[in-house]
């Protein structure tokens, strides 16, 4: 049996003299899969992202934190370097993360229940888990 394309099978590939060749990346993009569900991949990643539960402080830890806050408030004029560990709630889902920030305390806004650092960062008083620094080395 004779091949019906025998007369053209060995001809050279045609290259247009008028139009430039398409880059390989663009040719490959023609055959890439179509994302029918826009945003589905990001929704799956967001669901899989883990958050921590808010830690609960014991009464002993709360009283120690209260003493540290009082000492830090008295030391505001000296601007000692402190480490603040607090719980930052997640904006998109329940839970959050424990964050540690270093800086010196500018003021305690008791009306808004915020610690304001020299850098301008504001930390909610209710979210503070611990305060550390050389200021507290002499404290029990």
C-alpha positions as CSV (number, residue, x, y, z in Angstrom):
1,X,0.0,0.0,0.0
2,X,1.3,3.4,-0.9
3,X,1.4,6.3,1.7
4,X,-0.9,9.1,0.6
5,X,1.5,11.7,1.9
6,X,4.6,10.4,0.2
7,X,4.9,13.4,-2.1
8,X,5.1,15.9,0.8
9,X,6.5,14.0,3.7
10,X,10.2,14.9,3.0
11,X,9.6,18.6,2.1
12,X,11.4,21.1,4.4
13,X,9.3,22.9,7.1
14,X,7.8,26.2,5.8
15,X,9.1,29.4,7.5
16,X,7.2,32.6,6.7
17,X,9.3,35.4,5.3
18,X,6.7,38.0,6.4
19,X,5.8,37.0,9.9
20,X,8.3,36.4,12.8
21,X,8.4,33.0,14.5
22,X,6.5,32.7,17.8
23,X,8.8,32.3,20.9
24,X,8.7,28.8,22.5
25,X,7.3,30.2,25.7
26,X,4.3,31.6,23.9
27,X,3.8,28.4,22.0
28,X,3.8,26.4,25.2
29,X,1.3,28.8,26.8
30,X,-1.2,27.8,24.1
31,X,-1.3,24.4,25.6
32,X,-1.2,25.2,29.3
33,X,-4.2,24.1,31.4
34,X,-7.1,26.5,31.9
35,X,-7.9,27.5,35.5
36,X,-11.6,27.2,35.5
37,X,-11.9,28.0,39.2
38,X,-10.2,31.3,39.7
39,X,-8.9,31.8,43.2
40,X,-9.4,28.1,44.2
41,X,-5.6,27.5,44.6
42,X,-5.3,30.5,47.0
43,X,-8.3,29.4,49.0
44,X,-6.8,26.0,49.4
45,X,-3.5,27.5,50.5
46,X,-5.3,29.8,53.0
47,X,-7.2,26.9,54.5
48,X,-4.0,24.9,54.9
49,X,-2.1,27.7,56.6
50,X,-1.8,27.0,60.3
51,X,-2.4,29.4,63.1
52,X,-1.8,29.0,66.9
53,X,-4.4,29.2,69.6
54,X,-4.3,32.1,72.0
55,X,-2.2,31.0,75.0
56,X,-3.9,31.4,78.4
57,X,-1.7,32.8,81.2
58,X,-1.9,31.4,84.7
59,X,-2.7,33.7,87.7
60,X,1.0,33.5,88.7
61,X,2.1,34.5,85.2
62,X,-0.4,37.3,85.1
63,X,0.8,38.8,88.4
64,X,4.4,38.6,87.3
65,X,3.5,40.3,84.0
66,X,1.6,43.0,86.0
67,X,4.7,43.6,88.1
68,X,6.8,43.9,84.9
69,X,4.4,46.4,83.4
70,X,4.6,48.5,86.5
71,X,8.4,48.4,86.5
72,X,8.5,49.2,82.7
73,X,6.1,52.2,83.2
74,X,8.4,53.6,85.9
75,X,11.4,53.2,83.7
76,X,9.9,55.0,80.6
77,X,12.2,58.1,81.0
78,X,15.3,55.9,81.0
79,X,14.0,54.1,77.8
80,X,15.5,50.7,78.5
81,X,15.6,48.1,75.8
82,X,12.8,45.5,76.3
83,X,11.5,42.4,74.6
84,X,7.7,42.2,74.3
85,X,6.1,38.8,73.5
86,X,2.5,39.1,72.5
87,X,-0.2,37.2,70.7
88,X,-1.1,38.7,67.3
89,X,-4.5,37.5,66.1
90,X,-4.8,36.5,62.4
91,X,-6.8,38.8,60.2
92,X,-8.3,36.0,58.1
93,X,-9.0,33.1,60.4
94,X,-9.3,32.1,64.1
95,X,-6.0,31.9,66.0
96,X,-2.8,33.8,65.3
97,X,0.8,33.8,66.2
98,X,3.1,34.7,69.1
99,X,5.3,37.5,68.1
100,X,8.4,39.0,69.9
101,X,9.3,42.6,69.3
102,X,12.2,44.6,70.7
103,X,12.1,48.3,71.5
104,X,11.7,50.8,74.3
105,X,8.4,51.9,75.8
106,X,7.1,55.3,74.9
107,X,3.9,55.3,76.9
108,X,1.1,53.1,78.2
109,X,-2.3,54.3,77.0
110,X,-4.6,52.9,79.6
111,X,-7.7,54.3,78.0
112,X,-7.1,52.4,74.7
113,X,-5.3,49.6,76.6
114,X,-2.2,49.9,74.4
115,X,1.5,49.9,74.9
116,X,3.1,52.4,72.5
117,X,6.8,51.8,71.6
118,X,9.3,54.4,70.5
119,X,9.1,53.0,67.0
120,X,5.3,53.8,66.9
121,X,4.2,50.2,67.1
122,X,1.2,49.6,69.3
123,X,0.7,46.4,71.3
124,X,-2.7,45.7,72.9
125,X,-2.3,45.2,76.7
126,X,-4.6,42.2,76.7
127,X,-2.4,40.4,74.1
128,X,0.9,40.7,76.0
129,X,2.3,37.4,77.2
130,X,5.7,38.4,78.5
131,X,8.1,41.3,78.8
132,X,11.8,40.7,79.2
133,X,15.0,42.8,79.5
134,X,17.8,43.7,81.8
135,X,15.4,45.9,83.7
136,X,13.9,42.8,85.2
137,X,17.1,40.9,86.1
138,X,16.9,42.1,89.7
139,X,13.1,41.2,90.0
140,X,12.1,37.9,91.6
